[in-house]
Amino acid sequence: MTTKECMDLADSHLLHVYNRFPLVLDHGDGVYLYDLDGKEYLDFGSGIGVFGLGYNYKKYNDALKAQIDKLIHTSNLFYNAPAALAGEKICEFSGMDRVFFTNSGTEANEGAIKLARKYAYNRDHGSTDHEIIAMKHSFHGRSMGALSVTGNEHYQEAFRPLIGGVKFANFNDLESVKALVTKKTCAIMLEPVQGEGGLYPASEEFIQGIRKICDDHDILMICDEVQCGMGRTGKMLALENYGVKADIITFAKALGCGVPVGAFAAREEVASAMVPGDHGTTYGGNPFACAAVNVVLDIFKEDKILDHVKEVGFYMDQKLAELVGELPNVIGHRGKGLMQGLALAPEKPVGEVVKACLEKGLITLSAEGNVLRLLPPLVISKTDVDKMILILKTLL
Ligand SMILES: *Cc1c(COP(=O)(O)O)cnc(C)c1O
């Protein structure tokens, strides 16, 4: 199939909701992707923060192939060993007690919202009048529940009415959160580092302040670690950077490093609010998806992925910071570890920069507020960071 044939076919049959770039990715190796014409791309997007281990990671591929030949799906009518093992591993690194597997980040957040409501239903003796405080410029997904807590009017407008009882506070403004707390508040939901919203890390004061509000009022703290978790910031959880524990944590993106799998995890006292019949999924936690989670978490340990992220993340952070004074079109820089953003001057629309990067063989992403977002595979090398910086210098 040629690039044109593929694009024509897709444009005739797929729902038109993505502004795709006119190229067809065909295969990958390491941190490089190749299109149908054989052109090479250095990947600083990882399929939006998913492909943490890069492409063709042998241990990962071998484990998936072995599981395919054994058993792919069972439904949740039965137990399966990969899910049990993956659940244990997630509890171990997250400090949570119970896990529910989903197929995406959206569904993980959907489940977290349901769990928070059920917990509050019990807390308030059967009342269903509850509120969730979420953050402006947040992103939690596109299903009706997850969209309802996504603080982006543009995504929400045409799809109202959304679920009720959601209020939005300003990220990193503790007083704005306090002002919204009432007896009905059942959860405060946030990303420790906002991704789509523009690569804003939460301040320590903000995260610790939210923890205290939650403790004082029996409110659940829900942390969406879908993008910033799984090693992205140099820790398994972005939240670990703050010395704070959440009540519910959601995962996806790099959890399966390419296989669609998400999860939400909770402390026992919270998790026990859910009883048989309250929640479920057909695919979620199937042996294939969970084999991916298992091998990913094994590789993180065996191949010391976090140490690598800390080292290269620090390097990339420094290199990007240098661009702020050096290039007139770069007006700001922020992020944590291998989750970094460059704020561009209004004269340089990020969409055009992403396109120009592609022409030069570099895949990048954008984020809200004219921000160039960089989420390389976690195995990226300093040499590849240098290559990326060089390309940005020629374009900015
Ligand atoms: C991507 C993302 C989601 C949604 O995940 P999907 O797998 O696309 O459903 C939710 N929260 C955050 C923070 C994300 O970055």
The ligand as an SDF file (V2000), in Angstrom:
LIG
                    3D

 15 15  0  0  0  0  0  0  0  0999 V2000
   -4.2360   10.5480   27.7530 C   0  0  0  0  0  0  0  0  0  0  0  0
   -4.8020   10.8980   29.0730 C   0  0  0  0  0  0  0  0  0  0  0  0
   -6.0310   10.3830   29.5020 C   0  0  0  0  0  0  0  0  0  0  0  0
   -6.9180    9.5560   28.6060 C   0  0  0  0  0  0  0  0  0  0  0  0
   -6.3450    8.3450   28.2970 O   0  0  0  0  0  0  0  0  0  0  0  0
   -6.9260    7.4950   27.0520 P   0  0  0  0  0  0  0  0  0  0  0  0
   -6.1170    6.2310   27.1080 O   0  0  0  0  0  0  0  0  0  0  0  0
   -6.6890    8.3160   25.8320 O   0  0  0  0  0  0  0  0  0  0  0  0
   -8.3400    7.2390   27.2920 O   0  0  0  0  0  0  0  0  0  0  0  0
   -6.4360   10.6800   30.7880 C   0  0  0  0  0  0  0  0  0  0  0  0
   -5.6940   11.4370   31.5950 N   0  0  0  0  0  0  0  0  0  0  0  0
   -4.5040   11.9620   31.2230 C   0  0  0  0  0  0  0  0  0  0  0  0
   -3.7200   12.7820   32.1800 C   0  0  0  0  0  0  0  0  0  0  0  0
   -4.0280   11.7120   29.9350 C   0  0  0  0  0  0  0  0  0  0  0  0
   -2.8680   12.2550   29.5530 O   0  0  0  0  0  0  0  0  0  0  0  0
  1  2  1  0
  2  3  1  0
  2 14  2  0
  3  4  1  0
  3 10  2  0
  4  5  1  0
  5  6  1  0
  6  7  2  0
  6  8  1  0
  6  9  1  0
 10 11  1  0
 11 12  2  0
 12 13  1  0
 12 14  1  0
 14 15  1  0
M  END
$$$$
